[in-house]
Amino acid sequence: MEKISAENKKLNNIKTNNNRSLDLSRYSIFIVVIATLLFLSISRQNFFTYQNIYSIFYGLSIEFYAVLGLTLLLIMGEVDLSVGSVFAFAGIFTGVMVLKTGMPVWVAIPLSLFVCGIVGLINGFFVVKFKINSLMMTIGTMILFRGIADGLIRLLEGVTYPSEYRMVSKIKIGGEFNLTIIFLILIIIILEILLYYNISFRKLYYMGENIFSARLYGIKTDRIKVIIFILSSIGAGIAGILAASRSGHSVHNTGVGLEFKMITAAVLGGASLFGGKGSILRSAAGLLFLATIFNGFVMYNIDPVFTGVVTGAVLIIVIIIDTRINREKIEY
């Protein structure tokens, strides 16, 4: 009884701890992003131009959907390593439907996202019903859909997508701003408000902090996990479709390593691999940091192959820091 009482007290303190108005660690990613932007602006004249900055945010507005669902999973203490493969699959599958069957884009895209949702449902179902570790489960779907995506990419190798598909990611408001950037801003604002003030979304933090206490409080943890896994796959699918639309054709190795980039961005933004922490805004800031670094590589004429080195190094560092911060929780 004492243990349960201690758990309940800990659970009640979660919201207070996550809503502290002055917590430097919560804003560190913004400080790092600003410092990186300033450094590149000073050291490279071509960096801080409207065209270059807009290009960075445009790319961010496309990949953002992949980190969105993954962040929600990390808050719950779960992970989805299949997002890169689903990202690749969704883009190329939509292209196949349009090119090989003559299906209209407005039909092919929902169909593709429906299939992505099924992938998420499968992940969530096996994690919940058979208690399979989400890391291992999603490695399986990652490998499976990577193989399917590679087969479809080979099928359409060198083929340009129809103009209707290529225009999906290029829709602009007033001829100035891409719709994807507008959606990026709106989604971040809406989800940040919901995560901090809506009780239904607060349940994700409760589950990530202590799944057993969350169940004691009557939270339907299994149902919520399945829903978030579905959203994660659909988000990756949206990002993949937008990326394919932007490139205009199938690209070899599309989405390879994307899952690790998204995890790095989310953890950089304060999410924890041990659950109970995370923010959509800060995950987007983490993704912006990586995008800025990679853009800096171009400015300094550094071989793009080293982007993987940077992502890996940053991921190792943030995992070490995250583990040290959550040492008490691990021992507990």
Secondary structure, DSSP 8 states (H G I E B T S, - for coil): -HHHHHHHHHHHTHHHHHT-S--HHHHHHHHHHHHHHHHHHHH-TTTSSHHHHHHHHHHHHHHHHHHHHHHHHHHHT---TTHHHHHHHHHHHHHHHHHHH---HHHHHHHHHHHHHHHHHHHHHHHHHS---HHHHHHHHHHHHHHHHHHHHHHTTT-B--HHHHTGGG-EETTTEEHHHHHHHHHHHHHHHHHHH-HHHHHHHHHHH-HHHHHHTT--HHHHHHHHHHHHHHHHHHHHHHHHHHH-B--TTTTTTHHHHHHHHHHHTT--TTSS---HHHHHHHHHHHHHHHHHHHHTT--TTHHHHHHHHHHHHHHHHHHHHTHHHHH-
